Amino acid sequence: MIMKALYLAGSLLTAGLLLGGCGGDSDPSETAMYKVTLTNLTYAQPMSPMAVVLHQKSYTLFDIGSSASVSLEKLAEGGDNSILLDKADTKDEVTAALGGNGLILPGATDSLTISGVNAECISVASMLVNTNDAFTGASCIDISTLKKGTQSSMTLVTYDAGSEENSESAGTIPGPVGGGEGYSATRDDRDFVTVHNGVITVDDGLADSALSMTHRWDNPTAKVTVERL
């Protein structure tokens, strides 16, 4: 847990250093365009199509220690980003909300271009699909001072949405190793977002687990790069 916290702190520090040296070079009311690239760093955890939100700082995709929204729960349990994107689109603080091109396999990347005005942040989220409710992402990558032609990268840890017990049973995992249920309206876990402790797996003695040691992960599990075009 300590190592994961250190990874998280290091990721945030790296992002801060990369962004801190950039000065704004345009009117905030001018339309800005960004390329967002997510890379899956895991060995055997496919990631669901990413959700990307361009927004002001007053919008929050998720908060550690707070209950996950139903739209985030649906992404974290079933990999469905559509409700989250639809809900984000209704918010005055959100400039744009887009979904990725499809599953992001281990070692692969996906990119999309998003644009809008008066945006200060980009947030991103994607489910680790061979889990109950694990997701990776970032809530508010600060882009307010990112210059045209420059980019910022940060590594991402994995979070537990806290909405579904981590039983790891095949019937509760929607990914290829389980093929089971995705979203469930029943909340039977701690009901707040935390950094994920990792999976236990059948190889660790969890007899009913559909996961093996190949489905474990070390943080960071993903890398996101934001380039201002």
Backbone hydrogen bonds, N-H to C=O, Kabsch-Sander energy under -0.5 kcal/mol:
donor,donor_aa,acceptor,acceptor_aa,energy
5,A,1,M,-2.1
6,L,2,I,-2.2
7,Y,3,M,-2.5
8,L,4,K,-2.4
9,A,5,A,-2.6
10,G,6,L,-2.8
11,S,7,Y,-2.4
12,L,8,L,-2.3
13,L,9,A,-2.4
14,T,10,G,-2.5
15,A,11,S,-2.3
16,G,12,L,-2.1
17,L,13,L,-2.3
18,L,14,T,-2.3
19,L,15,A,-2.1
20,G,16,G,-2.3
21,G,17,L,-0.8
22,C,19,L,-1.9
30,E,27,D,-2.2
32,A,116,G,-3.0
34,Y,114,I,-3.1
35,K,227,E,-3.0
36,V,34,Y,-0.6
36,V,112,L,-3.0
37,T,35,K,-0.5
37,T,225,T,-2.6
38,L,110,D,-2.7
39,T,223,K,-2.9
40,N,108,A,-2.7
41,L,39,T,-0.6
41,L,221,T,-2.7
42,T,221,T,-0.6
47,M,104,I,-2.4
48,S,127,M,-2.2
51,A,125,A,-2.5
52,V,98,L,-2.8
53,V,123,S,-2.7
54,L,96,A,-3.0
55,H,53,V,-0.5
55,H,121,C,-2.5
56,Q,93,E,-2.4
59,Y,56,Q,-1.8
65,G,193,V,-3.0
66,S,63,D,-1.9
68,A,161,A,-0.6
73,E,69,S,-2.6
74,K,70,V,-2.3
75,L,71,S,-1.3
76,A,72,L,-3.0
77,E,73,E,-2.4
78,G,74,K,-1.7
79,G,75,L,-2.0
80,D,74,K,-1.4
81,N,79,G,-0.7
85,L,81,N,-2.3
86,D,82,S,-2.4
87,K,83,I,-2.7
88,A,84,L,-2.4
89,D,85,L,-2.1
90,T,86,D,-0.6
90,T,87,K,-1.1
91,K,88,A,-1.8
94,V,91,K,-1.3
95,T,54,L,-2.6
96,A,54,L,-1.6
98,L,52,V,-2.6
100,G,50,M,-2.5
104,I,47,M,-3.1
105,L,103,L,-0.7
107,G,40,N,-1.7
108,A,105,L,-2.6
110,D,38,L,-1.9
112,L,36,V,-1.9
114,I,34,Y,-2.7
116,G,32,A,-2.1
118,N,28,P,-2.7
120,E,55,H,-2.2
121,C,55,H,-2.9
122,I,141,I,-1.6
123,S,53,V,-2.6
124,V,138,A,-2.2
125,A,51,A,-1.7
126,S,136,T,-2.3
128,L,134,A,-2.2
129,V,46,P,-2.2
129,V,127,M,-0.9
131,T,129,V,-0.6
135,F,159,Y,-2.5
136,T,126,S,-3.1
137,G,157,V,-0.9
138,A,124,V,-2.2
140,C,138,A,-0.8
141,I,122,I,-2.9
142,D,140,C,-0.7
143,I,120,E,-2.6
144,S,120,E,-1.0
146,L,143,I,-1.4
149,G,228,R,-2.6
150,T,147,K,-1.7
152,S,226,V,-2.6
154,M,224,V,-2.3
156,L,222,A,-3.2
159,Y,135,F,-4.0
160,D,194,T,-3.1
161,A,133,D,-2.5
161,A,159,Y,-0.6
167,S,165,E,-2.1
172,T,169,S,-1.7
173,I,169,S,-0.5
173,I,170,A,-0.9
175,G,129,V,-1.4
178,G,175,G,-1.5
179,G,175,G,-3.1
180,G,173,I,-3.4
181,E,171,G,-2.9
188,D,163,S,-1.0
188,D,186,T,-0.7
191,D,162,G,-2.9
193,V,66,S,-2.6
194,T,160,D,-2.0
196,H,158,T,-2.4
202,V,211,L,-2.8
204,D,201,T,-1.0
205,G,202,V,-1.3
206,L,201,T,-1.9
207,A,205,G,-1.3
209,S,206,L,-2.0
210,A,168,E,-3.4
215,H,212,S,-1.9
216,R,213,M,-1.4
221,T,156,L,-2.5
222,A,156,L,-1.4
223,K,39,T,-1.8
224,V,154,M,-2.7
225,T,37,T,-2.4
226,V,152,S,-3.0
227,E,35,K,-2.6
227,E,225,T,-0.5
228,R,150,T,-2.6
229,L,33,M,-2.6
229,L,227,E,-0.6
